[in-house]
């Protein structure tokens, strides 16, 4: 779709991302077919006070327990539980080492 303006009235065409169609903002004209190759970009100029700092940091939200990691020998791990089998059987406990991020499970 190369045309960003309405073929009937010349107004700007708007993109509906849910229906994947473009339509005229003024008269409602919509060409046939889907708008698949349209890329929307927006450049934002931030002042020094508005600059957002991105940190590559893992947020610890899981509880820690004393559990030995077979891979690195660390003695603490995060844990969580999930019901992976039928409801009359116990939950599966999952662990992740706090040092090397190795994961394992205990049934």
Secondary structure by P-SEA (a helix, b strand, c coil): cccccccccccbbbbcccccbbbbcccccccccccccbbbbbbbbbccccbbbbbbccccccccccccccccccccccccccccccccbbbbbbbbbcccccccccc
